[in-house]
Amino acid sequence: VGAIVGNVVVVIDALDESGTAMSRRHILSLLTSTEAAHLPANFRILLTSRPLPDIEYALGNSQHVLKTCLDDVPLESAESDIRLFVTKEVGHLKDIGSTEIDQIAQKANGLFEWARLACEFVRPSKAGHTVKERFDNAVTLQSGEGKTLLDATYISILESGIPTSPVPLSRFCSVMRQVLMVMEPLPMKTLSLMRMHFPSKEDRYDISVILEFMAPVLSGISDHSTPVRPLHASFYDFLTDRSRSGVYFVDMSDSYNQSFASLKILCINLKFNICGLESSYFSNAEVADLQKKKAQNILPHLSYSCRFWAQHLWRTAFDSRLARLVNTFIGSERLLFWLETMSLLDLVGNAADALACTAKWLL
């Protein structure tokens, strides 16, 4: 690092959205280490995050970390940056001039996520409304009744795409529960394949019937190879708080469907020598084209199920039907096929914890 000429800035954006507290432990230990405290003067790390407890505790107690709260940033500075952003996003649209851009920047009140949502709302996406009408609707949104302006914007976006009649609303809540409950974000195709193994036939549908209307708030909608996830953590917080999201509330208290689907996928897809290796006498490192073989034979929905079925099971209340499926899996040769697949995924060390959790769940 000391040999680098010039100034270097490493940016770590949205650390709070990078996973669980456990998955962040290593990087936080590096950032708070003695080595990090003695980096060369030309080397700086810029980190952005919400003040989650583990992050606040680790970084807040480190003397070499300079903390700045966005609440302390002058509103004029944030508003100027937001104005530049809005100009780039919608300044080219008919009926959007400097006056309209100023209104959005002022209405955002320093909150970039609201400005981004407002720009998404203003862009023509459906027949029936002009850009000017959509702009007027965006800037006249009122928070009211204890809800923030951001909540009001989320509700407005959902109301414009998701009818509140029973079937669409039920499907919305079911699909979003699946999106939010996965242990790692998955592309739309993988989510749909897993949904085909949900226990109820009523839940086995292509999730695009809901997700194609969610582009303003989710990634992975236009590019189906990209994992589907909230574009901002505030949308997760909004959906999982009944007092804020109302009829769009997503109940995260049970992982039954995800547990059932993962186990069903294992029972159907696991098999002996899944990658068709010529010999079992070679270590994985000695097998030519192993990565290619894994990509061809351990498809994403199977890989996910192998890695996370036990975690979903642990988050699910005991159920006799699910228990029978668990026993079908662990009481057959499929368990050995799973161990082989975990070895190919370089995760066989996780198998003991998964089986221990399963044993406790069954008791």
C-alpha positions in Angstrom: 0.0 0.0 0.0 2.8 2.4 0.9 4.2 2.1 -2.7 1.0 3.5 -4.2 1.5 6.9 -5.8 -1.3 9.4 -5.2 -4.3 9.3 -3.0 -6.4 6.2 -2.7 -10.0 6.0 -1.5 -11.7 2.6 -1.0 -15.5 2.9 -0.8 -17.6 0.4 1.1 -21.2 1.4 0.4 -24.2 0.2 2.4 -22.4 -2.2 4.7 -25.7 -2.7 6.6 -27.2 -4.4 3.5 -24.3 -6.8 3.0 -25.8 -9.7 5.0 -26.2 -10.7 8.6 -24.2 -9.5 11.7 -22.4 -12.8 11.5 -21.3 -12.3 7.9 -20.1 -8.8 8.7 -18.0 -9.8 11.7 -14.8 -10.4 9.7 -14.8 -7.2 7.8 -15.6 -5.2 10.9 -12.7 -6.9 12.7 -10.4 -5.8 9.8 -11.7 -2.2 9.9 -11.1 -1.9 13.6 -7.7 -3.6 13.6 -4.4 -2.0 14.5 -3.3 -2.4 10.8 -6.3 -0.4 9.7 -5.5 2.3 12.2 -2.0 2.7 10.8 -2.7 2.9 7.0 -0.5 5.3 5.1 -1.7 8.9 5.0 -2.6 8.7 1.3 -5.0 5.8 1.9 -8.5 6.2 3.2 -11.6 4.1 3.6 -15.1 5.6 3.2 -17.9 3.5 4.6 -21.6 4.2 4.5 -24.1 2.3 6.6 -27.2 2.6 8.8 -26.1 2.4 12.5 -27.1 -1.2 13.1 -26.0 -2.4 16.6 -23.0 -4.5 15.5 -21.7 -1.9 13.2 -22.3 1.0 15.7 -20.6 -1.0 18.5 -17.5 -2.0 16.4 -16.8 1.3 14.6 -18.2 3.7 17.2 -15.6 2.5 19.7 -12.6 2.8 17.4 -10.6 5.9 17.8 -9.2 5.9 14.3 -12.7 5.9 12.8 -14.2 9.4 12.1 -18.0 9.1 12.2 -20.3 11.6 10.5 -24.1 11.3 10.7 -26.2 12.4 7.7 -28.4 14.3 10.2 -25.4 16.7 10.7 -24.9 17.3 6.9 -26.3 20.7 6.0 -29.6 20.4 4.2 -28.5 22.8 1.5 -25.6 20.5 0.6 -27.8 17.4 0.3 -30.4 19.3 -1.7 -27.8 20.5 -4.2 -26.6 16.9 -4.7 -30.2 15.7 -5.1 -30.9 18.4 -7.6 -28.0 17.1 -9.8 -29.4 13.6 -9.5 -32.9 14.5 -10.4 -31.7 16.6 -13.4 -29.9 13.5 -14.7 -32.8 11.2 -14.1 -35.8 13.1 -15.4 -34.5 16.5 -16.7 -34.9 15.3 -20.3 -38.6 14.5 -19.9 -41.2 16.8 -21.4 -42.8 19.1 -18.9 -39.9 18.7 -16.5 -37.9 21.9 -16.2 -35.8 23.6 -13.6 -38.9 24.5 -11.5 -40.1 20.9 -11.3 -36.5 19.7 -10.5 -36.3 22.3 -7.7 -39.7 21.1 -6.3 -38.6 17.5 -6.2 -35.2 18.4 -4.6 -37.0 20.5 -1.9 -39.7 17.9 -1.3 -37.1 15.2 -0.7 -35.9 17.1 2.3 -32.4 15.6 2.1 -33.6 12.0 1.5 -32.0 10.6 -1.6 -34.2 7.5 -1.6 -37.4 9.6 -1.8 -35.9 11.6 -4.7 -35.1 8.3 -6.5 -38.6 7.0 -5.9 -40.1 10.3 -7.1 -38.1 10.1 -10.3 -39.3 6.5 -10.9 -42.8 7.6 -10.3 -42.6 10.5 -12.7 -41.2 8.4 -15.6 -43.9 7.3 -18.0 -44.5 3.6 -17.3 -48.2 3.1 -17.9 -50.9 4.5 -20.2 -53.4 7.0 -18.9 -51.2 9.7 -17.3 -49.0 12.4 -18.7 -45.5 13.1 -17.2 -46.9 16.4 -15.7 -49.8 14.6 -14.0 -47.4 12.0 -12.5 -45.2 14.8 -11.3 -48.1 16.6 -9.7 -49.1 13.4 -8.0 -45.6 12.8 -6.7 -45.0 16.3 -5.2 -48.5 16.5 -3.6 -48.1 13.3 -1.6 -48.8 13.9 2.0 -47.3 11.9 4.9 -50.2 12.3 7.4 -51.5 9.9 10.0 -48.0 9.3 11.5 -46.6 8.0 8.2 -43.4 9.5 6.7 -43.3 10.9 3.2 -41.2 7.9 2.2 -43.9 5.5 3.4 -46.5 7.5 1.5 -44.4 7.2 -1.6 -44.0 3.5 -1.2 -47.8 3.1 -0.7 -48.5 5.2 -3.8 -46.1 3.1 -5.9 -47.6 -0.1 -4.7 -51.2 1.1 -5.2 -50.3 2.0 -8.8 -49.1 -1.5 -9.6 -50.7 -3.9 -7.1 -54.6 -4.0 -6.8 -55.9 -4.5 -3.3 -58.4 -7.1 -4.4 -57.9 -10.5 -2.7 -56.0 -12.5 -5.3 -53.4 -9.9 -6.4 -52.8 -8.7 -2.8 -52.4 -12.3 -1.5 -50.0 -13.1 -4.3 -48.0 -9.9 -3.6 -47.6 -10.7 0.1 -46.6 -14.3 -0.8 -44.1 -13.4 -3.4 -42.5 -10.6 -1.3 -42.3 -13.0 1.6 -40.3 -15.3 -0.5 -38.1 -12.5 -1.8 -37.4 -11.2 1.7 -36.9 -14.5 3.4 -34.3 -16.1 1.2 -30.9 -16.4 2.9 -29.2 -14.8 -0.2 -30.9 -12.9 -3.0 -31.9 -15.1 -6.0 -32.8 -14.2 -9.6 -36.4 -14.3 -10.7 -36.0 -17.6 -12.6 -34.6 -19.4 -9.5 -37.3 -18.0 -7.3 -40.0 -19.2 -9.7 -38.4 -22.7 -9.9 -38.5 -22.9 -6.1 -42.1 -21.7 -5.9 -43.1 -24.6 -8.1 -42.4 -26.8 -5.1 -44.5 -24.9 -2.6 -46.9 -27.2 -0.8 -50.1 -25.5 -2.0 -51.0 -25.6 -5.7 -52.4 -22.1 -5.4 -48.9 -20.8 -4.7 -47.3 -22.4 -7.7 -47.3 -19.6 -10.3 -44.7 -17.5 -12.2 -43.7 -14.7 -9.8 -43.3 -12.3 -12.7 -47.1 -11.7 -12.4 -46.2 -9.6 -9.4 -42.5 -8.7 -9.8 -42.8 -7.1 -13.2 -44.6 -4.2 -11.6 -41.9 -3.8 -8.8 -39.0 -2.3 -10.8 -39.1 1.1 -8.8 -38.3 -0.7 -5.6 -36.6 -4.0 -6.5 -33.5 -5.0 -8.5 -33.5 -7.9 -10.9 -36.8 -7.1 -12.6 -35.6 -6.0 -16.1 -32.4 -8.1 -16.0 -33.6 -11.6 -15.0 -30.0 -12.8 -14.3 -29.7 -10.2 -11.5 -30.8 -11.3 -8.0 -34.1 -9.8 -6.8 -33.7 -7.6 -3.7 -35.0 -4.3 -2.4 -33.1 -1.4 -3.9 -33.1 0.2 -0.5 -33.2 -1.3 3.0 -36.0 1.1 3.9 -38.4 -0.9 1.7 -37.7 -4.0 3.7 -38.4 -2.1 6.9 -41.6 -0.7 5.4 -43.0 -4.0 4.3 -42.3 -5.8 7.5 -43.9 -3.2 9.8 -47.7 -3.6 9.7 -48.3 -0.1 11.1 -46.5 1.4 8.1 -47.4 -0.8 5.2 -51.0 -1.7 6.1 -52.6 -4.1 3.6 -49.1 -4.6 2.0 -47.7 -5.9 5.2 -45.4 -9.0 4.7 -45.4 -11.4 7.6 -42.0 -12.9 8.2 -42.8 -15.0 11.2 -42.7 -18.4 9.5 -40.6 -20.0 6.8 -42.8 -23.1 6.1 -43.1 -22.7 2.3 -39.3 -22.1 1.9 -38.5 -25.1 4.1 -41.0 -27.4 2.2 -39.7 -26.3 -1.2 -36.0 -26.7 -0.3 -36.6 -30.2 1.0 -38.8 -31.2 -1.9 -36.1 -30.0 -4.3 -33.5 -32.1 -2.5 -35.7 -35.2 -2.6 -36.3 -34.8 -6.3 -33.0 -33.6 -7.7 -30.2 -35.2 -5.6 -28.6 -38.3 -7.0 -25.5 -40.4 -6.8 -22.4 -38.8 -8.4 -24.4 -35.8 -9.4 -21.6 -34.3 -11.5 -20.7 -37.5 -13.3 -17.1 -37.7 -12.0 -15.1 -40.5 -13.6 -13.5 -41.5 -10.3 -14.0 -41.0 -6.6 -10.3 -41.5 -5.9 -9.4 -37.9 -6.8 -9.8 -34.9 -4.6 -12.1 -32.1 -5.9 -9.0 -30.0 -6.7 -7.7 -32.7 -9.0 -10.9 -32.9 -11.2 -10.6 -31.1 -14.5 -13.4 -28.7 -15.4 -15.1 -29.2 -12.0 -16.5 -25.7 -12.0 -18.1 -26.3 -15.4 -19.5 -29.7 -14.2 -21.0 -28.0 -11.1 -22.6 -25.3 -13.1 -24.2 -27.8 -15.4 -25.4 -30.3 -12.8 -26.0 -28.3 -9.5 -28.4 -25.7 -10.7 -29.0 -22.6 -8.6 -32.2 -23.7 -7.0 -30.6 -27.0 -6.0 -27.5 -25.3 -4.8 -29.5 -22.9 -2.7 -31.6 -25.7 -1.2 -28.5 -27.8 -0.3 -27.0 -24.8 1.5 -30.0 -23.4 3.3 -32.7 -26.0 3.9 -31.8 -26.4 7.5 -31.8 -22.7 8.2 -35.3 -22.4 6.8 -36.4 -25.4 8.8 -35.1 -23.9 12.0 -37.2 -20.8 11.4 -40.3 -22.9 10.9 -42.7 -24.0 13.6 -43.0 -27.8 13.9 -45.4 -29.3 11.4 -46.2 -33.0 11.0 -46.3 -32.9 7.2 -43.0 -31.1 7.1 -41.5 -33.6 9.6 -42.5 -36.5 7.3 -40.7 -34.8 4.5 -37.6 -34.3 6.7 -37.6 -38.0 7.6 -38.0 -38.9 3.9 -34.8 -36.9 3.2 -32.6 -37.8 6.1 -33.8 -41.5 6.3 -32.7 -42.4 2.8 -29.7 -42.4 0.6 -30.5 -38.8 -0.4 -28.7 -37.7 2.7 -25.5 -39.2 1.4 -26.1 -37.6 -2.0 -26.5 -34.3 -0.1 -23.2 -34.7 1.7 -21.5 -35.4 -1.7 -23.1 -32.3 -3.2 -22.0 -30.2 -0.2 -18.5 -31.5 -0.7 -18.6 -30.4 -4.3 -19.8 -27.0 -3.1 -16.8 -26.9 -0.6 -19.3 -26.7 2.2 -19.3 -30.1 3.8 -18.1 -28.5 7.0 -21.5 -26.9 7.4 -23.3 -30.3 7.3 -22.9 -31.1 11.0 -24.6 -27.9 12.1 -27.4 -28.4 9.6 -28.1 -31.9 10.9 -27.8 -30.8 14.6 -30.4 -28.1 14.0 -32.7 -30.7 12.3 -32.4 -33.1 15.2 -33.4 -30.3 17.6 -36.3 -29.3 15.4 -37.6 -32.9 15.3 -37.5 -33.3 19.1 
